[in-house]
């Protein structure tokens, strides 16, 4: 089908648009569940460190079963518990949350830059030359 504009009361509407395709595309996006993303990040960190659930649960002062449920995304961990687990894993909470944020951005199809764009950074950056001008160096030497 080809889209064609139709004007109705000054509003442009498109005829020939397959509404079923548009609905299907919006449904294809996987709904992001925050507790699942947090759990997967915590599990990945723990497994990369070669540590057991028992060891981390002991250090975080949380039951082994509860930590397991958090990692499987079945339980919503409080901010205090997340901080305790991150500390037990010896990883800053900010790193855990950044990894979770990156996973969510990918799921949502959003590009989040790792750095400040150059045009913004240029507004706040003072250029410091690598070398002093010759006359400035002579003036400083004369004062010494």
Secondary structure per residue as TSV (DSSP state, phi and psi in degrees):
chain	resnum	aa	ss	phi	psi
A	1	X	-	360.0	143.5
A	2	X	-	-106.0	135.1
A	3	X	-	-76.5	136.6
A	4	X	E	-136.4	136.2
A	5	X	E	-75.4	140.4
A	6	X	E	-129.4	129.1
A	7	X	E	-94.7	122.6
A	8	X	E	-128.7	113.1
A	9	X	T	53.0	41.5
A	10	X	T	79.1	2.9
A	11	X	E	-109.6	133.9
A	12	X	E	-86.0	123.7
A	13	X	E	-119.6	149.2
A	14	X	E	-103.8	127.1
A	15	X	E	-99.5	154.2
A	16	X	S	85.7	8.6
A	17	X	-	-88.9	126.9
A	18	X	-	-77.5	102.1
A	19	X	H	-64.8	-32.5
A	20	X	H	-63.8	-39.4
A	21	X	H	-65.2	-43.1
A	22	X	H	-62.4	-42.3
A	23	X	H	-65.2	-41.6
A	24	X	H	-64.2	-40.5
A	25	X	H	-63.9	-38.5
A	26	X	H	-70.9	-29.6
A	27	X	H	-77.8	-22.9
A	28	X	H	-66.1	-26.2
A	29	X	S	-64.3	126.6
A	30	X	-	-73.2	132.1
A	31	X	-	-70.5	132.2
A	32	X	-	-87.3	127.2
A	33	X	-	-110.3	112.9
A	34	X	H	-55.8	-44.4
A	35	X	H	-63.2	-32.2
A	36	X	H	-71.0	-41.1
A	37	X	H	-64.8	-42.1
A	38	X	H	-62.3	-46.2
A	39	X	H	-60.3	-42.8
A	40	X	H	-65.5	-39.2
A	41	X	H	-65.0	-45.2
A	42	X	H	-61.4	-42.9
A	43	X	H	-64.0	-43.6
A	44	X	H	-60.5	-43.4
A	45	X	H	-62.9	-48.0
A	46	X	H	-60.8	-45.3
A	47	X	H	-68.2	-36.9
A	48	X	H	-63.1	-30.9
A	49	X	T	-81.2	-8.9
A	50	X	T	70.8	29.9
A	51	X	-	-103.9	155.4
A	52	X	-	-93.3	159.1
A	53	X	H	-57.9	-40.9
A	54	X	H	-60.4	-45.7
A	55	X	H	-62.8	-48.1
A	56	X	H	-68.2	-39.4
A	57	X	H	-63.9	-37.9
A	58	X	H	-64.3	-47.6
A	59	X	H	-67.3	-33.9
A	60	X	H	-84.7	-7.2
A	61	X	T	57.9	49.3
A	62	X	S	-135.0	149.6
A	63	X	-	-65.2	148.7
A	64	X	H	-58.0	-43.4
A	65	X	H	-63.0	-40.9
A	66	X	H	-67.8	-43.2
A	67	X	H	-61.1	-40.3
A	68	X	H	-60.9	-42.7
A	69	X	H	-66.8	-35.4
A	70	X	H	-64.2	-45.9
A	71	X	H	-63.8	-32.0
A	72	X	T	-85.6	0.7
A	73	X	T	75.1	19.9
A	74	X	-	-92.2	-21.6
A	75	X	S	-122.4	143.4
A	76	X	-	-89.6	114.8
A	77	X	-	-82.3	139.2
A	78	X	-	-71.5	165.7
A	79	X	H	-63.6	-35.1
A	80	X	H	-65.6	-42.4
A	81	X	H	-66.8	-41.2
A	82	X	H	-60.5	-42.7
A	83	X	H	-62.9	-40.0
A	84	X	H	-66.7	-41.6
A	85	X	H	-66.9	-43.4
A	86	X	H	-60.8	-41.2
A	87	X	H	-64.2	-41.6
A	88	X	H	-63.6	-32.0
A	89	X	T	-84.8	-3.7
A	90	X	T	58.7	43.1
A	91	X	-	-130.3	132.4
A	92	X	-	-59.6	140.9
A	93	X	H	-57.6	-34.6
A	94	X	H	-61.6	-34.7
A	95	X	H	-68.9	-43.8
A	96	X	H	-58.6	-47.9
A	97	X	H	-66.6	-33.9
A	98	X	H	-65.7	-42.3
A	99	X	H	-63.7	-40.6
A	100	X	H	-62.9	-45.6
A	101	X	H	-59.9	-42.4
A	102	X	H	-62.8	-40.8
A	103	X	H	-64.3	-41.0
A	104	X	H	-66.7	-41.4
A	105	X	H	-59.4	-41.8
A	106	X	H	-63.2	-44.5
A	107	X	H	-63.0	-33.9
A	108	X	H	-86.5	-7.4
A	109	X	T	73.5	29.9
A	110	X	-	-104.9	137.1
A	111	X	-	-96.3	117.9
A	112	X	-	-111.0	114.3
A	113	X	-	-67.3	145.7
A	114	X	S	-79.2	-22.5
A	115	X	S	-127.6	169.2
A	116	X	-	-74.9	132.4
A	117	X	-	-56.5	145.3
A	118	X	H	-56.4	-40.1
A	119	X	H	-66.4	-30.3
A	120	X	H	-78.8	-44.0
A	121	X	H	-60.4	-35.3
A	122	X	H	-62.6	-31.5
A	123	X	H	-67.4	-26.2
A	124	X	T	-113.6	9.2
A	125	X	-	-107.7	131.4
A	126	X	-	-97.4	127.3
A	127	X	-	-81.1	123.4
A	128	X	-	-110.2	119.5
A	129	X	-	-66.3	151.6
A	130	X	S	-69.9	-29.6
A	131	X	S	-127.7	150.8
A	132	X	-	-78.9	145.9
A	133	X	-	-61.7	148.4
A	134	X	H	-56.2	-44.1
A	135	X	H	-68.8	-28.6
A	136	X	H	-70.7	-41.3
A	137	X	H	-62.9	-38.5
A	138	X	H	-67.9	-39.1
A	139	X	H	-64.6	-38.8
A	140	X	H	-69.8	-37.4
A	141	X	H	-66.3	-36.0
A	142	X	H	-67.9	-31.4
A	143	X	H	-74.2	-26.8
A	144	X	-	-74.2	360.0
